[in-house]
Amino acid sequence: MNLIRYLCAHSWKLLCFSMVSALVAGGAAASLVSLVSKAIESPDHSVSYMFFILCLVYFFSKSTAEIALLHLTQSAILSLRISLSNKLLRTPFKKQQELGRHGLLAVLTKDIDVFLESCRVAPVLLGNIILIVACLSYLAWVSWVLFLILSVCFVILMYGFNTLEKKPSQMLDKVREQVDIIYLNFQSLINGNKELQLNANRGKLFVNQVIMHGAENLRKIFIKGHARWAWLVNSTDAMFYVIIGFMVFVVPIWYPSEPSVLVTVVLVMLFLVGPISEVMGDIPDLRMAEVSLKKMQQLDKDLQGSQSVYSDMPDPFSEVKENKVLIELQDVVHHYSSNTEDSQFILGPLNLKIHREEIIFIIGGNGSGKTTLAMLLVGLFQCDSGAILLNGVEMNATNNGYYRCFFSAVFSDFHLFQELLTVDSQITEQSNHYIQKLEIGHKVKIVDGKFSTINLSTGQRKRLALVSAYLEDRPVYIFDEWAADQDPVFKKVFYTELLPELKSRGKTVIVITHDDSYFGMADRVVKLEDGNIKDI
């Protein structure tokens, strides 16, 4: 029912059109059965043309119904994908971390694929259901008594089915929960591949104890759940044949009827064997679609409840003040909980002024809060108390989107997009200029608005990320351990040429670094220790 409500909410007009077309197809099919039944009783070749007309009506109306429903389901899935993608962009980064990458990927890939596959059977399913209803309606017209007897048998059969299908449905829920675990395990396998290859025994144990255990659990639950569905569906199919036998051998004893009527009833029921079997066989897939839809709707709800506020007001930060202070932190405090929630890192209170056209180095040991400070500065994390000001205006939930537009950043865990993702008509010329400047022109070209390759070393990929940052041309640049993967020659180029050039272009540059030999290139060095700024 959730699936039907979702499709109806997306486009009730298209759904109604599909159902009307399916009704026409069902009526044509029922008429064909009636025509064949009458032809068996008393052959009449004069109605043969009507037979072929009904065949054409059935063909075109059923095809129309399926194609309309196909458009509806595909449009609904497209809308869902775009909606979830846009909401992810508007969801605070910290909230995304709480949801977990593996959980997000499972919904955006596995659940949408399951939903898609299930929606592919929806057109055929609708056609079969309409066909069944139409044939039963014809049966009621032929003999309402036999129809009532058959209806009672169907009600008993469906009641038993609904009672017995609860446990198989619960198993499908467990299958979906196990999929999350599988995604988490494979994420660990990919992200920790270096460590696992470095220690062969550790790698074998991980595969045998973690991957194998999760995959084996999924296999057992999947087989158990679908085996129960197989028993249930096939037993229901078998019971339908029992009902046919009941109508042929038992009912005539209680309620004698004309042989022609009984022949019609049996003919209709035999005609319905295929459609009913298909409907029953599609139920497990529809149940999986219900589970996946529930997961997608839950994610949609989680994202909806944490959306960043986007305002139509003018950019409050665009006015350049006369003073030299660009960014100011006033008693900023941020609490960062670990995934296990048994410890909490507190950054601050921090008081810091960052001036225009200034190069600042942020230094400190591992875990001192450097990256957390960078996330606060760019607006991806929110301070729990205190205030962050840009051009003298406090950043808040309403203007956060404008605030972030002042920053370009290359994080230590950066992601490199192959597409340049810009509307600038001069992008190719500018990109090639920066690529040559960063000495990777022999490796990469710009082709159709994309880097020709991103299959490079980490250091070279960081240079391409720097190209992307250059192209954004924003007032503030933040580099988190950018030089860590560069060779000594280019590391020197970064500190002695690239940073001063950015400053000469009026940019403010914030660099998180451990390279003490280049501290002299900074206008100021800020040291973090245990979440607080310390004097050097």
Order of alpha helices (4+ residues) and beta strands (2+ residues): alpha-alpha-alpha-alpha-alpha-alpha-alpha-alpha-alpha-alpha-alpha-alpha-alpha-beta-beta-beta-alpha-beta-beta-alpha-beta-alpha-beta-beta-alpha-beta-alpha-alpha-beta-beta-beta
